[in-house]
Amino acid sequence: MTEETMTKWRILILGGTGETGSWFARYFKRKGFDVAVWGPSGKVEVAERLGVRYAHDMMKEVEESDIVLISVLIEKTVEMIQTVAPRMHPGSLIMDVTSIKSGPVMAMKTYAPKGVEVLGTHPMFGPTMPSLFGQTIIFTPVEGKTGKWLPIIQSLFESDGAHIGILEAEEHDEMMAVVQALTHFAYIGIGATLKALDFDVQRSRKFMSPVYEIMIDFVGRILDQNPELYASIQKNPKASAVRQTYVAECMRLSEKADSGDLEGFKQIMRDAALHYGGTHEALERSDRVINTSIRERKEKKPDC
Amino acid sequence: MTEETMTKWRILILGGTGETGSWFARYFKRKGFDVAVWGPSGKVEVAERLGVRYAHDMMKEVEESDIVLISVLIEKTVEMIQTVAPRMHPGSLIMDVTSIKSGPVMAMKTYAPKGVEVLGTHPMFGPTMPSLFGQTIIFTPVEGKTGKWLPIIQSLFESDGAHIGILEAEEHDEMMAVVQALTHFAYIGIGATLKALDFDVQRSRKFMSPVYEIMIDFVGRILDQNPELYASIQKNPKASAVRQTYVAECMRLSEKADSGDLEGFKQIMRDAALHYGGTHEALERSDRVINTSIRERKEKKPDC
């Protein structure tokens, strides 16, 4: 290790009193960083609970930090970057942890002075996850503004078992419009449908298949979490077109089924299967997930 | 055991040369039944492969069987019942294994002569499942036409670890319009969307979250299987209204997101969470499923 990596780095987490920010405050503290947090509503007690410093003089802390990590609400992110980035010192790093990358990365690129590095970061997990093990984190680096810090942060996260993916900010948003926004949207749509139909979810569990059990638990999982996070993921600039395609495809399928054109319905399935590729491997993987779920169900209810 | 249960029962599986029918032929053969199969396309070689008799004289076999199990295509089921039920002898049982119950049960009730018992049966699993362990099977018995056989078939299936649910045929169809038809519909809609967007599924796996991984594998799982089965499940007479509600709810959510009404979006989520109930237990169960999936991913790719 070089002398520099031996130094205790100072990291300031803006929005560090929120759920995601607190998760990272705990993480970097465990890793031996000198952590300070600041939040727009001034919750000093959260810093005390986390055992880290509260940045009463936020701008002074910005100037003195090695890393400034932005974890405020997505709609405040660009404004926050605009306020703090110009005050950072050469050799330091600004990173964000929002689920949309094009806007924040453009802002960091624009407002970070020469010599300040930029790392768009998207941790693809919620603050309920106990560790980085097996989780995916995407970096959207900026050419010419990422040299020293990317490998440091990457090996830090990888040492805890995270899988790092690297994408351009635009491509990230396109991919996440499907990977996150569409996935959540379809599940939230099911949740809203169960309510609209006044469907008895609890009773249905007695008559469920394992595939349904897992799906309905995923609906519940999403509904149990902070709606703010899920709403912000839908703000992905590429998500609107994906949602509209989904609604259109659902209508097309629905029309085939309603008109009794089952051949048409099956043809949509066959075309989708061909495009998907590797459906059989997917079936085998899902068999394992289902079998685990079946075993757990058995262990919990030995009488059924 | 009484003398009667010691007797080797004769079961005829109509459609026994198809995938589901063959599954039951193997099952009942293992259980010591005298199994005969018949199929509309006369595939005698399937019977040979299964090691069971082929019913060349189908109507004679119907008359002599203790159980006639209908496993033909859903659109042929009522016609098949109409043809064979009147020829069955008192004390025998007619059962079907289609995923819709109101039509077939009504037909069995109408055409089975006095003394012939009726058992609507819905095995909620596909023919890729290796055993009944942990699977759900729903019975929709008919009052006054189910006495002797229901407990026999129920304890047979339960002895292999199946979970039996009992419902009225109408209620079954209402529940399955959500449990099966809506689940599949949402997933097939995602598959069709991936094709419409020309989305690279394989590449996206590098950047996925575990929730996405499981969901996308479930999409592949459904697309990998016989489209006939999935199309027939959408023919559930109650499914059309459910599909329409789903499309309407997706449109409502989409409008909220597109117009920037994130408060409206979050309110739909909160209402759905309240109606769902037990979201936190769902989150905990899904955490376990996700953790299994993460461990499997790690074991398969030790380098990432």
Interface residues (C-beta under 8 A of the other chain):
Chain A: M124 F125 T128 F133 G134 Q135 T136 I138 G161 H163 G165 L167 H172 M175 M176 V178 V179 Q180 L182 T183 F185 A186 Y187 I188 G189 I190 G191 A192 T193 L194 K195 A196 L197 D198 F199 V201 Q202 S204 K206 F207 M208 S209 P210 V211 Y212 I214 M215 I216 D217 F218 V219 G220 R221 I222 L223 D224 Q225 P227 E228 Y230 A231 S232 Q234 K235 A239 S240 V242 R243 Q244 T245 Y246 V247 A248 E249 C250 M251 R252 L253 S254 A257 D258 L262 F265 K266 I268 M269 R270 D271 A272 A273 H275 Y276 G277 G278 T279 H280 E281 A282 L283 R285 S286 D287 R288 V289 N291 T292 S293 I294 R295 E296 R297 K298 C304
Chain B: M124 F125 T128 F133 G134 Q135 T136 I138 G161 H163 G165 L167 H172 M175 M176 V178 V179 Q180 L182 T183 F185 A186 Y187 I188 G189 I190 G191 A192 T193 L194 K195 A196 L197 D198 F199 V201 Q202 S204 K206 F207 M208 S209 P210 V211 Y212 I214 M215 I216 D217 F218 V219 G220 R221 I222 L223 D224 Q225 P227 E228 Y230 A231 S232 Q234 K235 A239 S240 V242 R243 Q244 T245 Y246 V247 A248 E249 C250 M251 R252 L253 S254 A257 D258 L262 F265 K266 I268 M269 R270 D271 A272 A273 L274 H275 Y276 G277 G278 T279 H280 E281 A282 L283 R285 S286 D287 R288 V289 T292 S293 I294 R295 E296 R297 K298 C304
